[in-house]
Amino acid sequence: MLSRWMSGSSRNLDREYNCTVRLLDDSEYTCTIQRDAKGQYLFDLLCHHLNLLEKDYFGIRFVDPDKQRHWLEFTKSVVKQMRAQPPFTMCFRVKFYPTDPAALKEEITRYLVFLQIKRDLYHGRLLCKTSDAALLAAYILQAEIGDYDPGKHPEGYSSKFQFFPKHSEKLERKIAEIHKLELSGQTPATSELNFLRKAQTLETYGVDPHPCKDVSGNAAFLAFTPFGFVVLQGNKRVHFIKW
């Protein structure tokens, strides 16, 4: 696909850069771009690769040498935005969380948003009480392994999955209980949709926290969400300004 942009001349080879974009399922997409290629070009390549039509919710993120995260600007040259040396490594992520994931038209879009929120849960960005955490994890389990089967799923089978940064045996048992007794018969698509519907009700849905301090010098986080602007301290939302 990209062969028409390739050249054997040493002068042109200096103008080409290898890019690796990590996708939401942890697979990687690699390509070669020209020195003057803009962010939109790389984004369009990715969307074509994913057969993604509902593009507006997504973006490409990268980390600079100072460990600061940035969204790739589509109107600017990719190379000029990178402070690191090639080859470039970036991540495809949800940038704007839909207020109602169930209203998304394409199943692939819902699946990608599901993968993003699953990552948010695993990395501790989607905070919730234990009962909600167990239900969300059970939906993931149903989507990934299907109905509970005693012949395939021995005692403690849910412990093989990492849903959260850390969790207890008690929570693992609750996850397995919900999976066994409440979700039988749900298809992967239905489980993913139910996961999204539950996740969107949580206070930290779509939160991308940025560290800061309050007037007293206490650690806090600022974040924009699909519903408004929030301030978090610990696991609690202390301020919320609706759009």
N, C-alpha and C positions, 0 to 999 in steps of 0.2 A: 504493500500500500504506500509506503513512504519511499520506495526506490526511485521515483522520479525526482526526489529532492537530493538524492545521494550523488556524489561526484568523486571522481578519482583524483582530482587535482589536490595537491597539498594545500594550496591557498584556500580552497573551499572547505577542506576538512577542518581547518582551523575555525571555520565559522559554524560548525555543527557541534551540538552538545547532546550527550545522553541524559535522559531523564527517567527516573523510576518513581512511579506513583503508587503508594500503598493504598489498596482499596479497603472497603469496610469489612470484607470477609477475610482480610489479612493476605489475600493474594496480591500480586504486583503486576502493574502494567508498565512496560518499558517502551520508549520511543526515542527518536532522534529529532531534535528541532534545530532550526536555523538560529543564528545569533539574534536576528531582529524579530523572531516570532513573538507575538504577544500572548498574554495569558489566555485570551479568548480562544486562540488556536489550539492550545494544549487542552483546554477544557472541552472544546468541541470534539477533539480526538477521543477523549475519555467517554463522553456521552455517547458517541457513536459506538465505541467498544461495548458499552453497557446497554445499548438500545434504550437509552434514557431520553424521554421526551419532556417530562416535567422537570426542567433543569433548574428552575429559579430557586429551589430550596438548597442547592448544593454549591460547594466551592472547593478550592484547593488550598491547603494550608501547608506552611513550611516553618521550620525553626532556624533562626539565624545562629551564627557562632556564639552569640551571647545568651543562647537558650531562650530567646524571646520568640513567641509564636506570632505569625502574620498570615493574613489571607492574601493570596496571590491576586493582584489587581489585573483585571482582564484587558484594560486599555493600555497597559504598559508592557514593555519588553520583559519576557521571563528572565533572561540573562541579567538584565540591569537590576532586577529586584533581588537576585540571589547574591548574598555576600559571601557564601561559601564557594569553594572551588568545585568544578564539575568532577564527576557526574553528580547531577542534582537529585535529591530525594525529597519527595513531597507526599502529602496524604490527601486523599479524596474524602471529604467529610460533609455532613449536613451543616449548613451555615445558617439557614433560617428554618426553624422548626415550624411545621404546619400547626395552626391552632386546632384543626380537626383532622388528624391523620386518616380517619375513616372516609373522609370526603375526597381523598386523592383518587384520581381516575385510573392510574396504571398500577397493576400489581407489583411491577418491578420497583416503582417509587415507594410503595408501602414497605416492600421488603428491605430496601436500602435504609429507610427511616427506622425500621425495626432493628436492623443491625447497628445503627448509630446509638439508639437508646439502650440496646443491650450492652454496648461498650460503655455508655454513661453509667449504667448500673454497676458494671464490673470495676470501673475506675473510681467509684464512689462519688460521682457527680449527681446521680439521681438518688437523692436521699428519701427514705420512706420508713414507716414503722414496720415492725417485723411481719405482721399479717399481710401487708401489701407486698413486702419483699418476697414472702413465700409464694404468693399467688403469681407474681411476675415470673419468678424462677420456674414455677410449675408450667406456665405457658411456654417458656423457652424449651423446657424438657419435652413437652408434648409436640412442639414444632419440630424438634430435632430427632426424637427417637420414636414418636408415635405413641400408640396406646401401651399402657403397662402390660407386660407379659411376664408372669412369674418364671417362665422357662428361660427368659433372656435377661431379666432384671432381678438379680439376687439382692439380699438385704444390703442396704448401704449404697445402692447403685447411683443415687443422686450425688454422692460425694465425689464421683469422678468428674463432675462438671464444676467449673469455677464461675459462679454467678456474681460474686461480690469480692471485694478486697479481702475480706475474712468473714467467716460465719461459723456458727456452732453446730454441734451434732443435733441439737434440738431443732434448729431451723432446717437442717437437712431432712430430718424425719417429717417435719411439717410439709416440706416441698414434695416429698415422695407421697405423703398421704393425699394431698390435693391432686397430684398427678394420677394416682391410682383410682380415686373415688369420684372425682368431679369432672375430669376432662376427657374421659374415654369417648372416642368417636370423632373428636375434633380433627379436622385436616390441618396440615401445617399452615395454610393460608388463614384459616379461621383462628387458630391459636395466635398467630402473629397479629391479626387484627384485634383480638381481644386484649393482647398485651399492649398494643398501642392505645386502645381506648382507656385501659387502666392507667397507663403511664401519663397520659395527658391530664389526668385529674390531680396529679401530684404537684406540690408547690415548686419543686425543683425541676420540673419537666422543661427541657430546652434551655436550662441555665448553663452559661459558659462563664464561670466565676473568675474575677480578677482580684487579687489580694490588695487590701488597703487597710487603713486604720480609722477608727472613729475619733470623735473629738477628745475622748479620754485616753487615746493611744492604744485601745484594744484592737486586736486583730479582727478584721472583717473581710467580707467579699462583696464586690459589686457585680451585678449581672443584669443583662438584658434578656428577657424571656419573650415568648410569643404574645404574652398578655400584659406585660409592663416591665417596669424597672424595679429590681429588688436589692435589698441589702441583707446579707446573711451573716450570722454569728454562730459558730459551731454548726449544729444541724438545724438551727432555727431561722426562720425568716422574720426579721425584726422590722423591716419597712417594705412597703409595696406601693408603687405608684402606677396605677392602671393607665394604659395608653388612651 
